[in-house]
Amino acid sequence: MARVSTYLNFSRNTEEAFNFYKSVFGGDFSGGGIARFRDIPSTGDMPPMAEEDKNLVMHIELLILGGHVLMGTDAPESMGFNVLKGNNIYINLEPNTREETKKLFEKLSDDGKITMELQDMFWGAYFGSCTDKFGIQWMFNCTEKQSL
């Protein structure tokens, strides 16, 4: 089912932040709990990961209020990120179909900046990101299986 959520990037304290949010809103982390960078399947073209980054949070989510899902990740500089307050929030769209995902992606990235082209990802989603012409950051995560 389609949904919209808020995605937060932190330098190295996602787990601390989400434990705080959990204390405020209650509940448990959903989506399989805390996924760590060490959980990323290794591929031949992947650069080695710094030892201090392996235990960082790759993905976490928490249902906060009225069905809204708050998601987050650590985005350390060693992996090419430069997290600043103001550039660390994305609106995450999860359309029902790849076609709808592509349509929304093309429209929102028009006159903006594509930061990651739509592509199939190891977690099974059709994923991409862009910044629209007004500076708002969008993520797209469609889990519909590709038709053959």
Backbone as a chain_set.jsonl record, in Angstrom:
{"seq": "MARVSTYLNFSRNTEEAFNFYKSVFGGDFSGGGIARFRDIPSTGDMPPMAEEDKNLVMHIELLILGGHVLMGTDAPESMGFNVLKGNNIYINLEPNTREETKKLFEKLSDDGKITMELQDMFWGAYFGSCTDKFGIQWMFNCTEKQSL", "coords": {"N": [[0.838, -1.172, 0.0], [0.522, 2.24, -0.758], [2.411, 4.857, 0.8], [3.486, 7.71, 2.72], [6.365, 8.985, 4.235], [8.666, 10.385, 6.659], [12.097, 10.942, 6.266], [15.084, 10.896, 7.995], [18.439, 12.031, 8.155], [21.425, 11.474, 9.925], [24.623, 12.341, 11.3], [26.208, 10.502, 12.93], [24.62, 9.606, 14.966], [22.12, 8.326, 14.865], [20.911, 6.107, 16.151], [20.828, 6.945, 18.84], [19.164, 9.222, 18.554], [16.771, 8.018, 17.6], [16.143, 6.314, 19.723], [15.498, 8.251, 21.559], [13.211, 9.391, 20.233], [11.586, 7.149, 20.331], [11.184, 7.008, 23.079], [9.577, 9.194, 23.384], [7.298, 8.792, 21.674], [6.637, 6.144, 22.057], [6.12, 2.578, 21.447], [7.659, 0.16, 19.176], [10.604, -0.357, 17.179], [9.991, -0.741, 13.763], [9.789, -2.678, 10.678], [11.706, -4.723, 10.761], [13.475, -4.003, 12.738], [16.614, -2.566, 13.774], [18.705, -1.987, 11.106], [22.043, -2.478, 10.219], [25.057, -1.023, 8.823], [26.933, -3.01, 8.451], [25.385, -5.078, 7.601], [24.988, -4.884, 4.89], [25.065, -6.562, 1.844], [28.087, -7.776, 0.514], [29.718, -6.732, -2.437], [31.705, -7.095, -5.413], [32.395, -4.62, -6.552], [32.234, -2.806, -4.544], [33.568, -0.389, -2.356], [35.893, -0.895, 0.403], [34.545, -0.887, 3.749], [34.9, 1.37, 6.42], [35.984, 0.292, 9.606], [34.887, 1.557, 11.882], [32.458, 2.386, 10.925], [30.817, 0.229, 10.496], [28.962, -0.558, 12.502], [27.13, 1.431, 12.472], [23.848, 2.868, 11.923], [22.033, 1.715, 9.224], [19.394, 1.657, 8.442], [16.333, 2.525, 10.019], [13.099, 2.495, 11.487], [10.138, 4.023, 12.835], [6.877, 4.028, 13.975], [5.07, 6.895, 14.52], [2.807, 8.768, 14.929], [-0.613, 8.848, 14.182], [-0.339, 6.967, 12.115], [1.892, 7.813, 10.753], [5.209, 7.323, 9.618], [8.416, 7.529, 10.866], [11.621, 7.574, 9.615], [15.132, 6.69, 9.486], [18.743, 7.154, 9.087], [22.296, 6.697, 9.517], [24.662, 8.903, 8.179], [27.611, 9.089, 7.478], [30.582, 11.13, 7.032], [32.748, 9.689, 6.052], [31.635, 8.092, 4.156], [31.038, 9.744, 2.135], [29.049, 11.597, 2.687], [27.659, 14.757, 3.691], [26.29, 15.925, 6.172], [24.143, 18.404, 7.173], [22.281, 20.531, 9.329], [19.14, 20.98, 8.045], [19.653, 19.936, 5.498], [19.136, 17.376, 5.966], [16.712, 16.075, 5.859], [14.244, 14.197, 4.242], [11.378, 13.783, 2.167], [9.781, 10.837, 1.956], [8.535, 8.866, -0.531], [6.399, 6.177, -1.24], [5.211, 4.796, -3.684], [2.596, 2.752, -5.222], [3.17, 1.465, -7.646], [5.758, 0.813, -10.108], [5.536, 2.368, -12.362], [4.061, 4.62, -11.51], [5.911, 5.546, -9.666], [8.077, 6.247, -11.364], [6.843, 8.277, -12.883], [6.208, 10.265, -10.916], [8.804, 10.764, -9.981], [10.083, 11.806, -12.282], [8.592, 14.169, -12.668], [8.988, 15.579, -10.219], [11.75, 15.908, -10.244], [12.184, 17.527, -12.408], [13.701, 20.411, -13.587], [15.107, 20.385, -11.275], [17.412, 18.529, -9.265], [18.771, 15.403, -9.849], [19.701, 13.093, -7.532], [20.109, 10.407, -7.148], [19.631, 8.116, -9.607], [16.614, 6.344, -10.507], [16.587, 2.969, -9.643], [16.993, -0.637, -9.331], [17.364, -1.996, -6.122], [19.36, -3.668, -3.555], [17.726, -4.341, -1.401], [15.363, -4.972, -2.502], [13.772, -3.006, -3.626], [12.653, -0.472, -5.956], [14.405, 2.271, -6.327], [15.225, 5.736, -5.833], [16.434, 9.175, -5.752], [15.898, 12.742, -5.454], [16.26, 16.327, -5.664], [13.949, 18.84, -5.618], [13.033, 21.734, -7.659], [12.657, 23.665, -5.763], [14.269, 23.109, -3.691], [13.523, 21.023, -2.01], [13.977, 17.793, -0.711], [13.497, 14.559, -2.021], [12.715, 11.11, -1.683], [12.299, 7.947, -3.258], [10.75, 4.854, -3.041], [9.82, 2.061, -4.178], [8.208, -0.972, -3.831], [7.007, -2.746, -5.526], [7.055, -5.666, -7.459], [9.056, -6.111, -10.342], [7.629, -6.392, -13.53], [7.807, -9.127, -15.814]], "CA": [[0.0, 0.0, 0.0], [1.291, 3.478, -0.835], [2.506, 5.646, 2.022], [4.462, 8.795, 2.75], [7.028, 9.032, 5.53], [9.74, 11.364, 6.763], [13.384, 10.26, 6.386], [16.065, 11.77, 8.625], [19.849, 11.637, 8.107], [22.249, 11.944, 11.027], [26.047, 12.059, 11.066], [26.611, 9.255, 13.576], [23.853, 9.398, 16.198], [20.751, 7.917, 14.543], [20.373, 5.221, 17.187], [20.526, 7.797, 19.996], [17.995, 10.042, 18.207], [15.57, 7.189, 17.514], [15.791, 5.884, 21.08], [14.796, 9.404, 22.125], [11.879, 9.461, 19.623], [10.842, 6.002, 20.866], [10.765, 7.359, 24.442], [8.524, 10.204, 23.263], [6.1, 8.279, 21.008], [6.371, 4.761, 22.443], [6.158, 1.585, 20.378], [8.903, -0.536, 18.866], [11.107, -0.127, 15.826], [9.345, -1.647, 12.819], [10.58, -2.975, 9.494], [12.816, -5.628, 11.043], [14.368, -3.455, 13.759], [17.725, -1.716, 13.322], [19.623, -2.567, 10.116], [23.375, -1.875, 10.335], [25.838, -1.012, 7.587], [27.608, -4.311, 8.318], [24.421, -6.004, 7.006], [24.947, -4.713, 3.433], [25.766, -7.649, 1.16], [29.325, -7.348, -0.148], [29.849, -6.956, -3.878], [33.068, -6.866, -5.882], [32.649, -3.223, -6.912], [31.994, -1.978, -3.371], [34.795, -0.078, -1.631], [35.869, -1.413, 1.778], [33.895, -0.031, 4.727], [35.702, 1.636, 7.613], [35.557, -0.514, 10.748], [34.064, 2.369, 12.785], [31.162, 2.635, 10.3], [30.053, -1.012, 10.351], [27.883, -0.673, 13.473], [26.212, 2.549, 12.309], [22.497, 2.509, 11.475], [21.746, 1.857, 7.794], [17.961, 1.969, 8.331], [15.504, 2.325, 11.199], [11.804, 3.165, 11.341], [9.3, 4.064, 14.02], [5.536, 4.585, 13.805], [5.035, 7.929, 15.548], [1.507, 9.359, 15.24], [-1.564, 8.829, 13.087], [0.126, 6.136, 11.019], [3.087, 8.378, 10.116], [6.422, 6.581, 9.903], [9.662, 8.276, 10.9], [12.72, 6.683, 9.239], [16.413, 7.366, 9.591], [20.008, 6.495, 8.777], [23.538, 7.429, 9.725], [25.233, 9.319, 6.893], [28.918, 9.601, 7.879], [31.439, 11.755, 6.016], [33.627, 8.673, 5.453], [30.909, 7.489, 3.042], [30.764, 10.789, 1.155], [27.935, 12.454, 3.088], [27.936, 15.989, 4.414], [25.009, 16.212, 6.812], [23.988, 19.699, 7.826], [20.89, 20.775, 9.693], [18.458, 21.565, 6.897], [19.748, 19.048, 4.329], [19.074, 16.017, 6.484], [15.329, 15.605, 5.885], [13.649, 13.825, 2.957], [10.027, 13.232, 2.116], [9.925, 9.515, 1.358], [7.318, 8.408, -1.205], [6.366, 4.748, -1.535], [4.076, 4.546, -4.583], [2.194, 1.353, -5.398], [3.691, 0.865, -8.879], [6.985, 1.376, -10.682], [5.127, 3.4, -13.314], [3.741, 5.803, -10.724], [7.188, 6.007, -9.113], [8.812, 6.916, -12.451], [6.12, 9.506, -13.23], [6.42, 11.244, -9.853], [10.234, 11.084, -9.972], [10.366, 12.698, -13.423], [7.968, 15.48, -12.446], [9.618, 16.284, -9.103], [13.15, 16.235, -10.548], [12.216, 18.49, -13.508], [14.319, 21.681, -13.176], [15.77, 20.175, -9.991], [18.658, 17.768, -9.35], [18.674, 13.979, -9.545], [20.829, 12.696, -6.698], [20.296, 8.99, -7.46], [18.68, 7.639, -10.615], [15.803, 5.202, -10.111], [17.251, 1.7, -9.948], [16.687, -1.747, -8.444], [18.304, -2.031, -5.01], [19.544, -4.978, -2.932], [16.648, -4.653, -0.455], [14.194, -5.371, -3.264], [12.954, -1.863, -4.035], [12.995, 0.418, -7.064], [14.741, 3.399, -5.463], [15.956, 6.881, -6.365], [16.225, 10.401, -4.98], [16.11, 13.996, -6.164], [15.927, 17.577, -5.003], [13.129, 19.577, -6.578], [13.494, 23.086, -7.983], [12.492, 24.523, -4.589], [15.227, 22.663, -2.688], [12.968, 19.958, -1.167], [14.565, 16.498, -1.043], [12.521, 13.476, -2.152], [13.177, 9.733, -1.885], [11.279, 7.077, -3.85], [11.036, 3.486, -2.637], [8.7, 1.251, -4.646], [8.502, -2.398, -3.61], [6.295, -3.59, -6.497], [7.953, -6.52, -8.239], [9.137, -5.758, -11.761], [6.968, -7.371, -14.4], [8.736, -9.744, -16.781]], "C": [[0.89, 1.245, 0.0], [1.305, 4.179, 0.514], [3.542, 6.744, 1.84], [5.055, 8.803, 4.149], [8.096, 10.122, 5.504], [11.036, 10.612, 7.026], [14.426, 11.247, 6.89], [17.466, 11.187, 8.502], [20.585, 12.275, 9.277], [23.705, 11.592, 10.723], [26.445, 10.715, 11.652], [25.76, 8.95, 14.805], [22.38, 9.048, 15.945], [20.15, 7.063, 15.649], [19.991, 6.015, 18.431], [19.257, 8.615, 19.741], [16.727, 9.2, 18.208], [15.181, 6.576, 18.859], [15.076, 7.015, 21.816], [13.374, 9.483, 21.567], [10.991, 8.321, 20.14], [10.356, 6.301, 22.283], [9.633, 8.386, 24.428], [7.221, 9.576, 22.767], [5.71, 6.871, 21.452], [6.499, 3.828, 21.253], [7.525, 0.955, 20.23], [9.336, -0.169, 17.459], [10.495, -1.177, 14.906], [10.285, -1.951, 11.66], [11.775, -3.86, 9.762], [13.798, -5.091, 12.074], [15.456, -2.579, 13.146], [18.592, -2.495, 12.347], [20.932, -1.788, 10.182], [24.094, -1.912, 8.992], [26.577, -2.332, 7.382], [26.708, -5.351, 7.649], [24.333, -5.886, 5.485], [25.693, -5.872, 2.778], [26.975, -7.103, 0.395], [29.278, -7.689, -1.63], [31.275, -6.591, -4.289], [33.399, -5.41, -6.165], [32.468, -2.264, -5.741], [33.312, -1.677, -2.659], [34.729, -0.627, -0.205], [35.254, -0.388, 2.736], [34.813, 0.141, 5.932], [35.12, 0.857, 8.794], [34.613, 0.265, 11.667], [32.68, 2.674, 12.209], [30.266, 1.403, 10.27], [28.874, -1.121, 11.306], [26.888, 0.483, 13.384], [24.879, 2.065, 11.739], [22.35, 2.772, 9.981], [20.277, 2.243, 7.605], [17.262, 1.632, 9.643], [14.173, 3.026, 10.942], [10.963, 2.983, 12.59], [7.966, 4.714, 13.667], [5.347, 5.622, 14.911], [3.648, 8.44, 15.887], [0.613, 9.281, 14.016], [-1.131, 8.014, 11.888], [1.366, 6.667, 10.319], [4.33, 7.614, 10.571], [7.611, 7.526, 9.809], [10.778, 7.279, 10.623], [14.031, 7.439, 9.36], [17.585, 6.485, 9.242], [21.163, 7.344, 9.269], [24.117, 7.722, 8.351], [26.614, 9.935, 7.164], [29.73, 10.177, 6.714], [32.339, 10.743, 5.329], [32.973, 7.975, 4.271], [30.471, 8.54, 2.026], [29.617, 11.716, 1.496], [28.439, 13.705, 3.794], [26.612, 16.461, 5.009], [25.079, 17.554, 7.529], [22.539, 19.832, 8.249], [20.244, 21.525, 8.546], [18.56, 20.704, 5.651], [19.58, 17.592, 4.743], [17.663, 15.434, 6.546], [14.843, 15.354, 4.459], [12.177, 13.498, 3.163], [10.156, 11.936, 1.333], [8.586, 9.073, 0.778], [7.452, 6.929, -1.519], [5.15, 4.445, -2.396], [3.804, 3.045, -4.745], [2.839, 0.692, -6.608], [4.981, 1.552, -9.327], [6.636, 2.512, -11.645], [4.816, 4.709, -12.595], [5.013, 6.405, -10.117], [7.959, 6.798, -10.154], [8.167, 8.253, -12.802], [6.356, 10.604, -12.187], [7.879, 11.703, -9.807], [10.578, 12.08, -11.078], [9.796, 14.096, -13.189], [8.661, 16.257, -11.331], [11.065, 16.671, -9.393], [13.284, 17.229, -11.697], [12.674, 19.858, -12.988], [14.948, 21.595, -11.788], [17.066, 19.408, -10.217], [18.393, 16.316, -8.979], [19.909, 13.605, -8.74], [21.107, 11.207, -6.798], [19.207, 8.575, -8.439], [17.862, 6.486, -10.047], [16.501, 3.923, -10.552], [16.809, 0.634, -8.949], [17.785, -1.846, -7.39], [18.308, -3.397, -4.338], [18.441, -5.335, -1.935], [15.326, -4.939, -1.17], [13.309, -4.238, -3.745], [13.518, -1.203, -5.289], [13.179, 1.77, -6.392], [15.467, 4.494, -6.232], [15.685, 8.094, -5.505], [16.519, 11.623, -5.832], [15.819, 15.166, -5.237], [15.133, 18.385, -6.008], [13.638, 21.006, -6.75], [13.337, 24.069, -6.831], [13.419, 24.118, -3.449], [14.712, 21.587, -1.745], [13.513, 18.619, -1.653], [13.505, 15.396, -0.983], [13.247, 12.149, -2.33], [11.999, 8.918, -2.408], [11.675, 5.643, -3.555], [9.829, 2.621, -2.982], [9.063, -0.224, -4.511], [7.709, -3.316, -4.535], [7.332, -4.402, -7.275], [7.897, -6.124, -9.702], [8.464, -6.835, -12.593], [7.945, -7.867, -15.459], [8.321, -9.502, -18.195]], "O": [[1.906, 1.282, 0.695], [0.341, 4.107, 1.276], [4.364, 6.704, 0.924], [4.335, 8.646, 5.135], [8.386, 10.702, 4.458], [11.087, 9.746, 7.899], [14.631, 12.304, 6.294], [17.666, 9.991, 8.718], [20.398, 13.453, 9.581], [23.98, 10.654, 9.975], [26.974, 9.867, 10.933], [26.146, 8.108, 15.615], [21.504, 9.431, 16.721], [19.002, 7.274, 16.042], [18.934, 5.776, 19.015], [18.381, 8.694, 20.603], [15.71, 9.62, 18.761], [13.998, 6.343, 19.105], [14.16, 6.771, 22.601], [12.423, 9.626, 22.335], [9.794, 8.509, 20.359], [9.253, 5.903, 22.658], [8.826, 8.438, 25.356], [6.162, 9.792, 23.357], [4.571, 6.452, 21.245], [6.936, 4.237, 20.178], [8.427, 1.178, 21.038], [8.526, 0.276, 16.646], [10.481, -2.364, 15.232], [11.442, -1.529, 11.664], [12.776, -3.76, 9.053], [14.862, -5.68, 12.264], [15.239, -1.931, 12.122], [19.15, -3.534, 12.698], [20.918, -0.557, 10.199], [23.778, -2.733, 8.13], [26.819, -2.728, 6.242], [27.192, -6.383, 7.183], [23.671, -6.705, 4.848], [26.843, -6.136, 3.127], [26.878, -6.083, -0.288], [28.861, -8.777, -2.026], [31.962, -5.857, -3.578], [34.552, -5.001, -6.034], [32.538, -1.047, -5.918], [34.09, -2.59, -2.384], [33.64, -0.806, 0.34], [35.419, 0.819, 2.56], [35.425, -0.818, 6.403], [33.902, 0.779, 8.953], [33.645, -0.299, 12.178], [31.813, 3.17, 12.929], [29.063, 1.528, 10.039], [27.865, -1.729, 10.949], [25.911, 0.517, 14.133], [24.798, 0.988, 11.148], [22.519, 3.902, 9.522], [19.945, 3.045, 6.732], [17.545, 0.62, 10.286], [14.131, 4.044, 10.251], [11.043, 1.977, 13.295], [7.931, 5.819, 13.125], [5.445, 5.295, 16.094], [3.331, 8.54, 17.072], [1.049, 9.619, 12.915], [-1.508, 8.327, 10.759], [1.851, 6.039, 9.378], [4.484, 7.299, 11.752], [7.792, 8.228, 8.815], [10.884, 6.259, 11.303], [14.054, 8.67, 9.342], [17.469, 5.266, 9.116], [21.034, 8.559, 9.422], [24.064, 6.876, 7.458], [26.775, 11.153, 7.091], [29.578, 9.76, 5.566], [32.666, 10.906, 4.153], [33.656, 7.337, 3.47], [29.638, 8.268, 1.162], [29.241, 12.55, 0.672], [29.505, 13.706, 4.41], [25.91, 17.286, 4.425], [25.947, 17.797, 8.366], [21.652, 19.294, 7.585], [20.732, 22.572, 8.121], [17.654, 20.726, 4.819], [19.851, 16.682, 3.96], [17.438, 14.42, 7.207], [15.013, 16.198, 3.579], [11.785, 12.994, 4.215], [10.592, 11.938, 0.182], [7.61, 8.923, 1.513], [8.49, 6.478, -2.003], [4.163, 3.899, -1.904], [4.649, 2.2, -4.45], [3.039, -0.522, -6.605], [5.255, 2.699, -8.977], [7.361, 3.503, -11.729], [5.255, 5.778, -13.02], [5.166, 7.626, -10.063], [8.443, 7.894, -9.871], [8.864, 9.248, -12.997], [6.669, 11.741, -12.54], [8.156, 12.888, -9.618], [11.273, 13.069, -10.844], [10.455, 15.093, -13.483], [8.9, 17.457, -11.469], [11.559, 17.658, -8.848], [14.38, 17.731, -11.946], [12.086, 20.394, -12.048], [15.284, 22.619, -11.192], [17.742, 19.603, -11.227], [17.851, 16.035, -7.91], [21.034, 13.778, -9.207], [22.236, 10.778, -6.557], [18.017, 8.67, -8.141], [18.35, 5.733, -9.204], [16.95, 3.81, -11.693], [16.316, 0.948, -7.866], [18.973, -1.79, -7.706], [17.385, -4.19, -4.52], [18.237, -6.515, -1.649], [14.294, -5.125, -0.525], [12.203, -4.483, -4.226], [14.691, -1.357, -5.628], [12.203, 2.362, -5.931], [16.225, 4.219, -7.161], [14.817, 8.064, -4.633], [17.28, 11.56, -6.798], [15.215, 15.012, -4.176], [15.588, 18.596, -7.132], [14.566, 21.429, -6.062], [13.833, 25.193, -6.911], [13.371, 24.704, -2.367], [15.388, 21.259, -0.769], [13.513, 18.338, -2.851], [12.725, 15.31, -0.034], [14.256, 12.067, -3.03], [10.848, 9.167, -2.047], [12.819, 5.254, -3.794], [8.92, 2.467, -2.167], [10.094, -0.669, -5.015], [7.728, -4.534, -4.357], [8.362, -3.872, -7.693], [6.827, -5.838, -10.238], [8.691, -8.029, -12.395], [8.799, -7.12, -15.936], [8.994, -9.953, -19.122]]}, "num_chains": 1, "name": "protein.A"}
